[in-house]
Amino acid sequence: MLSLLIGIPLLGAAVIGLIPERGNKQVHRTLALIFGLILLGLSLGLLLNFDPHLGSLQLTETVAWIPQLGLIYELGVDGLSLPLVVLNGLLMFIAIWASGQVERPRLYYSLLLMLAAAVAGAFLAQNLLLFFLFYEVELIPLYLLIAIWGGPRRTYAATKFLVYTALSGILLLIGFFGLSWLSDTNSFTYTVLQAHPLPLLQQSLLLIPILVGLAIKIPLVPFHTWLPDAHVEASTPISVLLAGLLLKLGTYGLLRFGLQLLPDAWEQAGPWLAGWAVVNVLYGSLNALVQQDMKKLVAYSSIAHMGYILLAAAAATPLSLVGSIFQMISHGLISALLFLLVGAVYTNTGTRDLKLLEGLLNPERGLPLIGSLMVLGVMASGGTPGMVGFIAEFVVFRGSFPMFPLQTLLCMIGTGLTAAYFLLMVNRAFFGRLSEVAIAMPRRRVGERLPAAVLAVLVVLLGLQPAWVTGWVEPTTAHLLHPPAIATAPVTAAEGPLSLL
């Protein structure tokens, strides 16, 4: 079943790539929607086959691929990866829906589905080299999606993204080889490496390249500079995927590689990581306050909110780890919603400049629905009770405070700053008299607003019923903190075909 989450998007990319663009260009989008819907259905199907009471890996698949190199095709899902796999299916379908008419649709939709397969594979991989393979594969379609369909400075932004993320992969690979070599297991399997813990000094040395590599991907200050450029130049659907999914590969890695495989070094580094989280939250928030481009403002907001995940991961308490995973889902939904709405404003008005926009909530000639959804989105991001952002941040702060009270209090300032910069954005763009650039706006079809409406509903539903996420997560967080002492032998070439447990 897990292999289908990788294979179906790849099959879709191949099918779309074989259909020429001459004739009806809608066929490529229709096929992409069909395969995206299948991917979403399979992702939701995991919930039916997953036992939420177990904290260990489930639905595992294992086959010897290149065992001489330690590369084993090993997939599995637990409460850490399950919500992110479902998020991948949801946001990919929404991104396809929101894409509409694009130039070169055959290449565009093929790249989107390739990206979906790579992200799903990274979240499901239970072998370090397999994770690295998917981690690198996702760079290619995302680079092309920015470089071909991006804004005026798309080449610069795409190249900067590629260089930064390639460096991230190199650092991760160094850490992964070090884990296998120093553990003397000749294996890259998570469970094997976890059963052979290293001394503190070796863990600390390996944590450095892994942490810096993940910090580039998240991104954390000072490795963040590629993100605002990429968001500003990327098209709206690509910004949705970049903020909602791709950044989560880094935060996922913090828990999977830092906490799970290097627990002693992670505990020693906890205070420093919490301080880093404070810098990230305050720096991102203060930069968001001075932005005039709505998209750049939301991009810096994403940088700030990544700091909450780092704080919770650094505290490493049962409650804070639940909060870190919940914050990943919360940020994925809210940031996707905000980027969709900013994209709708740009499509209708031709600008994202807050100096030029005003009065978009005008019920007759403005964008009242977009404005209403934007108010909901910024309230959720600011931590308004009853929405998913409040639950996520509350659990993060409540779980982190016993370990790092000062750092938690400083990070809480970020919630106030979030309310401040989003209030300024909404007040400038949506209230007051309708600006001249918005007077001649064309009327948009209701179907173009459906993706944002779906995300808005989820933001409220998960805020009112957080157990729909936490119920799947809690056993796994306990398992991450107190894993069973079971040694697992590496898979050899002699082992049989794919086994589904």
Beta strands, then each sheet from edge to edge (+ up, - down):
strand 1: 58-66
strand 2: 71-77
strand 3: 499-500
sheet 1: 2+ 1- 3+
end
